[in-house]
Structure formats: structure tokens, C-alpha cells
Amino acid sequence: MPEAPPKQTLELDKIAVSYAVPSGMPTQLKQAKTSADCQADAFYIENSRVYLCDQACDAVKATAGANVQVLFTCESQIIVK
């Protein structure tokens, strides 16, 4: 995870992840609070690292040329249960 700029705070709940296939539109994944809350289209943050949930990771690995990006947003990305 990058350091926040001086006098700013990085809010982990406002991090998003998207992935794109070479010939398609990007898909934004949802943020699970923990690995136990994972869903097929989600990721979670643990120890300041971003992890794709198992099914999302498998989908990305199965797609040749997939591009994954970590995004810093203005709104919470947490899945509400």
C-alpha cells in the first residue's frame, strides 16, 4: 500500500479494485471487510495488502492479458451485509 501524501490520510475502506480484459469494459470488484466475507466479485485488505477473493482471483488468472488496478476513491467501497 502506498504512503498517503503529506497531511492526508489513506482511508482503506475507500480503496477499489478493477480488472479489465483486453477486449472488454473494466469490472469493479467490491470490498469485503475480511476474507471470511469474500464473494465471487470481491477483494479484501489485510495487513495493508490488497487480496482478491478466491473466485475473483481465479477469474483474473484465467483471463489472458487481464489488467488489475487498485483505485483510490472518495466513497466507501465496503460490502454491507
C-alpha positions in Angstrom: 0.0 0.0 0.0 1.4 3.4 -0.8 2.0 6.1 1.8 -0.6 8.8 1.9 0.6 12.3 0.7 1.8 14.6 3.5 -1.1 15.9 5.7 -3.5 13.4 4.2 -4.8 10.0 5.3 -5.4 6.9 3.2 -8.8 5.5 4.1 -8.7 1.8 3.4 -12.5 1.5 3.0 -12.3 3.8 0.0 -10.0 1.6 -2.0 -11.5 -0.1 -5.0 -10.1 -2.8 -7.4 -11.0 -3.1 -11.0 -9.8 -5.5 -13.7 -10.2 -5.4 -17.4 -9.9 -7.9 -20.1 -8.2 -6.9 -23.4 -11.5 -6.6 -25.3 -13.9 -5.6 -22.6 -15.0 -3.0 -20.1 -13.4 -2.9 -16.7 -15.2 -4.7 -13.9 -15.1 -3.1 -10.4 -14.8 -5.5 -7.6 -16.5 -4.9 -4.2 -14.5 -4.7 -1.0 -15.2 -7.3 1.7 -14.4 -6.4 5.3 -12.4 -9.7 5.8 -11.5 -12.8 3.9 -14.4 -14.5 5.6 -16.8 -12.1 3.9 -15.5 -12.8 0.4 -17.8 -13.1 -2.6 -17.1 -14.0 -6.2 -16.6 -10.4 -7.3 -14.7 -9.0 -4.3 -11.4 -8.3 -2.6 -10.3 -7.6 0.9 -7.4 -5.7 2.6 -5.3 -7.4 5.3 -2.1 -6.1 6.9 -2.0 -3.2 4.4 -2.2 -5.5 1.4 -4.9 -6.0 -1.2 -6.0 -9.6 -1.9 -8.5 -10.8 -4.4 -11.1 -13.2 -3.1 -10.5 -16.7 -4.4 -13.2 -16.7 -7.2 -12.2 -13.2 -8.3 -8.5 -14.3 -8.4 -9.3 -17.4 -10.4 -11.3 -15.3 -12.9 -8.4 -12.9 -13.4 -5.8 -15.6 -13.7 -8.0 -17.4 -16.3 -8.1 -14.3 -18.5 -5.1 -13.8 -20.7 -4.0 -10.2 -20.7 -6.2 -9.2 -17.7 -5.2 -5.9 -16.2 -5.8 -5.2 -12.5 -5.8 -1.7 -11.0 -6.1 -0.5 -7.4 -8.1 2.7 -7.3 -8.4 5.3 -4.5 -12.0 6.7 -4.4 -14.0 9.2 -2.4 -16.7 6.8 -1.2 -16.6 3.7 0.9 -16.4 0.5 -1.2 -17.2 -1.9 1.7 -19.9 -4.5 1.0 -22.7 -4.0 3.5 -24.2 -7.2 4.9 
